[in-house]
Amino acid sequence: MSSSLAHKTAAAPGPDSAAPSFARLLPILMHEISSSVSDEKLVCQQLQSDPRRGKVAAEKARNMPDTLLIESRGPVVLVALNRPEKLNAVSNGLISGLMSALDRIELDRSAQAIVITGAGRAFSAGADISEFQRHMKEGPSEAVARFMRPGHRMTRRVESFPKPIIAAVKGLAFGAGCELVEATHIAFAAESAAFSKSEINIGIIPTFGGTQRLPRNVGRKMALELILRGRRFRNRSLRSSPRQSGRRRQRARQGSDPARAGACREAATDACRRAFSCPSVHGCFDR
């Protein structure tokens, strides 16, 4: 297993004075990241069956929702998205749980950095579509208020968190899962990691700030190509199998309305263009 630095966001974590402390953290972080993205030793098994590897404070265990697994390992807090049966799809409950966990970790003086990963075989396959569809049936305004805005608040919180947050990615990081990775300060990916801006394939644009953060991470042209095609890409290369991409594009064409698809492409293009006209990522969403 090998991991590589996927990106570093424009918002640097913490003041310059924290650099020596972070440097001392690096060996510990690298160990936790390496174990988190390992295909041979899944993080959910580590957290649930190996009590010798760190501990979870009793009060945290009582208050933690079952959508998250949290373990303190010295100065590093390991947070695992814990919906493996749904490939860690991002639901309102998971968003709320992560926000509450970050509030507690921020006030914990012993915690100096966070590693976010996924339990099971995926980081996160994206938003919980069944939950999103339920909100959509109530109307677009309901979907925005009850799902998109909470997602925006989550990625903003991660991006602006005062302590370093590092994504350790194995398996799928699609849609909202990819947007969570974009919001972290640093990301590492295993050989098994696969990313996708897959929202275009179901007729929407990235919902949690991906049209703003991805252009700032990889450049506007590359971001537009990834968002408009919805293709799968890896950490070592932004090339995917033409055969796989062709099948995926064919399925998307068969199941999409041409007018809606065109409007979606225009909206995504405009949103990516505005990514560089706003003074900050947050400014593009404050309405």
SVG drawing of the C-alpha trace seen along z (x, -y; Angstrom):
<svg xmlns="http://www.w3.org/2000/svg" viewBox="-44 -39 53 47">
<polyline fill="none" stroke="black" stroke-width="0.4" points="0.0,0.0 1.2,-3.4 -0.4,-6.8 0.2,-10.2 -0.6,-13.8 -3.8,-14.5 -4.2,-18.2 -3.8,-21.0 -6.6,-23.6 -6.0,-27.3 -7.0,-27.8 -4.0,-26.8 -4.8,-25.3 -3.8,-27.3 -1.2,-30.0 2.5,-29.8 3.3,-29.3 1.6,-25.9 4.1,-24.6 6.6,-23.0 3.8,-21.3 2.4,-19.9 5.9,-18.8 6.1,-16.7 2.7,-15.2 3.8,-14.0 5.1,-10.6 2.0,-9.8 -0.2,-11.1 1.5,-9.1 1.1,-5.9 -2.6,-6.6 -3.2,-7.5 -1.3,-4.5 -3.4,-2.2 -6.6,-4.0 -6.1,-3.6 -4.8,-0.1 -6.9,2.4 -5.6,5.2 -6.6,3.8 -9.9,1.9 -10.4,-1.0 -13.8,0.2 -12.2,3.5 -9.5,1.5 -11.9,-0.7 -14.3,2.0 -12.1,5.0 -8.7,3.7 -9.1,1.8 -5.4,1.5 -5.1,-1.0 -6.2,-4.2 -9.4,-4.8 -12.7,-6.5 -13.7,-8.7 -16.7,-7.4 -18.7,-10.6 -17.9,-10.7 -19.0,-7.1 -22.3,-7.9 -23.0,-11.0 -21.7,-9.8 -24.2,-8.9 -23.8,-5.5 -23.0,-7.2 -19.5,-7.9 -16.7,-6.0 -14.3,-8.2 -11.1,-7.3 -8.4,-9.4 -4.9,-8.1 -2.6,-10.4 -2.8,-13.9 -4.6,-12.5 -8.4,-11.9 -9.5,-9.3 -13.0,-9.9 -14.6,-7.2 -17.8,-7.7 -19.8,-4.7 -22.5,-3.7 -20.7,-0.8 -23.9,0.8 -24.6,-2.4 -21.0,-2.9 -20.9,-5.8 -23.5,-7.8 -23.8,-11.3 -27.1,-11.7 -28.5,-14.5 -27.7,-12.4 -24.1,-11.9 -23.7,-15.7 -25.2,-16.5 -23.0,-13.9 -19.8,-15.2 -20.6,-18.8 -21.2,-17.9 -17.9,-15.9 -16.0,-18.8 -17.4,-21.1 -16.2,-18.8 -12.8,-18.1 -12.1,-21.9 -12.4,-22.4 -10.3,-19.3 -6.9,-20.7 -5.3,-17.2 -6.5,-16.9 -4.1,-18.5 -5.2,-17.0 -8.0,-14.9 -7.9,-12.1 -11.2,-11.5 -11.7,-8.1 -14.5,-5.7 -15.5,-2.4 -15.7,0.5 -14.6,0.5 -15.4,-3.1 -14.7,-6.6 -18.1,-7.8 -20.1,-7.0 -21.8,-10.4 -25.0,-11.9 -27.8,-9.6 -30.0,-9.8 -33.1,-8.4 -32.9,-11.1 -32.3,-13.8 -35.2,-12.6 -37.5,-12.7 -36.6,-16.4 -37.0,-17.0 -40.5,-15.7 -41.4,-18.4 -40.0,-21.0 -36.7,-22.6 -36.8,-25.1 -37.2,-22.3 -34.3,-20.4 -32.0,-23.4 -33.0,-24.2 -32.9,-20.7 -30.1,-19.1 -27.9,-21.4 -27.4,-24.1 -26.5,-21.6 -24.0,-20.1 -22.6,-23.6 -22.2,-24.2 -20.4,-20.9 -17.8,-21.5 -17.3,-25.1 -16.7,-23.9 -14.2,-21.3 -12.4,-23.8 -12.2,-26.5 -11.5,-24.2 -8.6,-25.6 -6.8,-22.2 -5.5,-20.3 -8.1,-17.9 -6.6,-15.2 -8.7,-12.9 -7.4,-9.3 -9.3,-7.9 -9.7,-4.3 -12.4,-3.0 -15.0,-5.3 -15.1,-9.1 -17.9,-10.2 -20.2,-13.2 -20.6,-14.6 -17.7,-12.3 -15.4,-13.9 -16.6,-17.3 -15.7,-16.4 -12.2,-15.5 -11.9,-18.8 -12.8,-20.7 -10.1,-19.0 -6.7,-20.6 -4.7,-17.7 -5.8,-14.4 -4.0,-11.1 -5.4,-8.3 -4.7,-4.6 -4.2,-2.7 -7.9,-1.6 -9.2,-5.2 -11.4,-6.3 -12.9,-9.8 -15.8,-11.2 -17.8,-14.3 -20.8,-12.1 -23.7,-14.5 -24.0,-15.4 -25.0,-11.8 -28.2,-12.2 -29.0,-15.7 -27.7,-18.0 -24.5,-19.9 -22.2,-19.4 -24.3,-20.4 -21.9,-21.0 -19.5,-23.5 -17.6,-21.4 -18.0,-23.9 -16.1,-26.4 -13.4,-24.2 -12.4,-21.9 -11.4,-24.7 -9.3,-26.2 -7.7,-22.8 -7.0,-21.6 -7.6,-24.6 -10.7,-25.7 -10.3,-23.8 -9.6,-20.4 -12.4,-21.0 -14.9,-21.7 -13.9,-18.6 -14.3,-16.4 -17.7,-18.1 -19.2,-18.0 -18.2,-14.5 -18.8,-12.9 -16.0,-10.4 -14.1,-8.4 -10.4,-9.4 -7.6,-8.1 -5.1,-9.7 -2.0,-9.0 -3.6,-10.0 -6.6,-11.9 -7.1,-9.4 -9.7,-6.7 -10.4,-3.7 -12.0,-4.8 -14.0,-1.6 -15.4,-2.3 -16.0,-6.0 -17.9,-5.0 -20.2,-2.7 -20.8,-5.3 -21.5,-8.0 -23.9,-5.7 -25.9,-5.0 -26.0,-8.7 -27.3,-9.6 -29.9,-6.9 -31.3,-8.0 -31.1,-11.8 -33.4,-14.4 -31.5,-16.5 -33.0,-19.8 -32.3,-19.2 -28.8,-17.9 -28.1,-21.1 -29.3,-23.3 -27.2,-21.4 -24.0,-21.8 -24.7,-25.5 -25.2,-25.9 -22.0,-23.9 -20.0,-26.0 -21.3,-29.3 -20.7,-28.1 -17.1,-27.1 -16.5,-30.5 -17.7,-32.3 -15.3,-30.3 -12.5,-32.8 -14.7,-35.9 -15.6,-35.5 -13.1,-36.7 -13.6,-33.4 -15.3,-30.1 -17.8,-31.0 -18.8,-34.2 -20.2,-32.3 -22.8,-30.6 -23.8,-33.3 -27.3,-34.2"/>
</svg>
